[in-house]
Amino acid sequence: MSKPVIKWVGGKRQLINDIKRLLPKKYNRYFEPFIGGGALFFDLKHTNAFINDYNPELTNLYKILRDNPQELMSDLDKHINESEYYYELRVLDRDVKKFKKLTLVERASRFIYLNKSGFNGLYRVNSKGECNVPFGKQKNPRYYDAKNIMSCSELLKDTEITTGDFENIKEHIKEGDFVYFDPPYVPLSETSSFTGYTDKGFDEDMQLRLRELCDYIEELGAYFMLSNSDTPYVKELYEGYKFHIVEATRSINSKASGRGKIKEVIVTNY
Ligand SMILES: C[S@@+](CC[C@H](N)C(=O)[O-])C[C@H]1O[C@@H](n2cnc3c(N)ncnc32)[C@H](O)[C@@H]1O
């Protein structure tokens, strides 16, 4: 059994059972183009999968987990859970020259460290792509579980990893394949939008492009499943496909709605 190695906003751990219930009975290759923390991917343990994310620190982490798990763990052992050290590491991405000097293992290790020692497991960047999460003041964050690192590494050996826009997967999908989309959600209201995953945000044009990719998958004879917020816009966008309503407890959300249960939709073409 593998578990995500980082905490990720919008992580799908609590919806896994709903999602598994709604998977197609049979399919060939598994694709997840908005991999994030990869809750479903690590749970399903597919061989020959294809994962992608726009965030290069995240995809570098998965490549290092796959290719250099031992070096990654040794590097993680050097970190200290102190505010001054935290901000020294955080600030590195403000200086391109310094950042480029880090090895890819050091970058992956820094990413896990910031995620575990930062506030609430939140990874957020500003418009320049720089991490701006404050120190989290946790007592003893555990940076890794060796058994889990090795099991994730094993799973990833068989996985293709790309960095960039979700359309990266398009030319690789074939009839009978399955794609799980977990994009940044359509905001519930104007004020509750959370667009800090990347320096670009995820606007209406992107939501439309994503719908077009779903139509392409349908025409190809492949399967897709997509998570999103339960809003009239999403219903309109995916009209003609199947809707399943599920409930999730959101912990990182707009101030007003706090931590209550929120309805989400899962759209499928099967
Ligand atoms: C809701 S999160 C996915 C959460 C994931 N399912 C989990 O369990 O942790 C959305 C992800 O989409 C990525 N993203 C944002 N814009 C993107 C784009 N245009 N193409 C690909 N990935 C993108 C973000 O970096 C983020 O990791």
The ligand as an SDF file (V2000), in Angstrom:
LIG
                    3D

 27 29  0  0  0  0  0  0  0  0999 V2000
   -6.9250   19.7770   -7.1710 C   0  0  0  0  0  0  0  0  0  0  0  0
   -5.1880   19.6550   -7.3890 S   0  0  0  0  0  0  0  0  0  0  0  0
   -5.0660   17.9060   -7.6130 C   0  0  0  0  0  0  0  0  0  0  0  0
   -5.1520   17.1910   -6.2760 C   0  0  0  0  0  0  0  0  0  0  0  0
   -4.8340   15.6850   -6.3620 C   0  0  0  0  0  0  0  0  0  0  0  0
   -5.9100   14.9440   -6.9660 N   0  0  0  0  0  0  0  0  0  0  0  0
   -4.5570   15.1060   -4.9740 C   0  0  0  0  0  0  0  0  0  0  0  0
   -5.1550   14.1060   -4.5640 O   0  0  0  0  0  0  0  0  0  0  0  0
   -3.6990   15.6790   -4.2820 O   0  0  0  0  0  0  0  0  0  0  0  0
   -4.9080   20.3600   -8.9510 C   0  0  0  0  0  0  0  0  0  0  0  0
   -3.4840   20.2570   -9.5320 C   0  0  0  0  0  0  0  0  0  0  0  0
   -3.4960   20.8060  -10.8560 O   0  0  0  0  0  0  0  0  0  0  0  0
   -2.2470   21.4220  -11.1480 C   0  0  0  0  0  0  0  0  0  0  0  0
   -2.4770   22.3400  -12.2860 N   0  0  0  0  0  0  0  0  0  0  0  0
   -2.9460   23.6210  -12.2900 C   0  0  0  0  0  0  0  0  0  0  0  0
   -3.0690   24.0750  -13.5610 N   0  0  0  0  0  0  0  0  0  0  0  0
   -2.6990   23.0580  -14.3830 C   0  0  0  0  0  0  0  0  0  0  0  0
   -2.6350   22.8960  -15.8060 C   0  0  0  0  0  0  0  0  0  0  0  0
   -2.9940   23.8620  -16.6460 N   0  0  0  0  0  0  0  0  0  0  0  0
   -2.2150   21.7010  -16.2950 N   0  0  0  0  0  0  0  0  0  0  0  0
   -1.8420   20.6970  -15.4570 C   0  0  0  0  0  0  0  0  0  0  0  0
   -1.8810   20.7930  -14.1030 N   0  0  0  0  0  0  0  0  0  0  0  0
   -2.3010   21.9580  -13.5780 C   0  0  0  0  0  0  0  0  0  0  0  0
   -1.8580   22.0530   -9.8270 C   0  0  0  0  0  0  0  0  0  0  0  0
   -0.4410   22.2220   -9.7660 O   0  0  0  0  0  0  0  0  0  0  0  0
   -2.4030   21.0260   -8.7880 C   0  0  0  0  0  0  0  0  0  0  0  0
   -1.3940   20.1270   -8.4050 O   0  0  0  0  0  0  0  0  0  0  0  0
  1  2  1  0
  2  3  1  0
  2 10  1  0
  3  4  1  0
  4  5  1  0
  5  6  1  0
  5  7  1  0
  7  8  2  0
  7  9  1  0
 10 11  1  0
 11 12  1  0
 11 26  1  0
 12 13  1  0
 13 14  1  0
 13 24  1  0
 14 15  1  0
 14 23  1  0
 15 16  2  0
 16 17  1  0
 17 18  1  0
 17 23  2  0
 18 19  1  0
 18 20  2  0
 20 21  1  0
 21 22  2  0
 22 23  1  0
 24 25  1  0
 24 26  1  0
 26 27  1  0
M  CHG  2   2   1   9  -1
M  END
$$$$
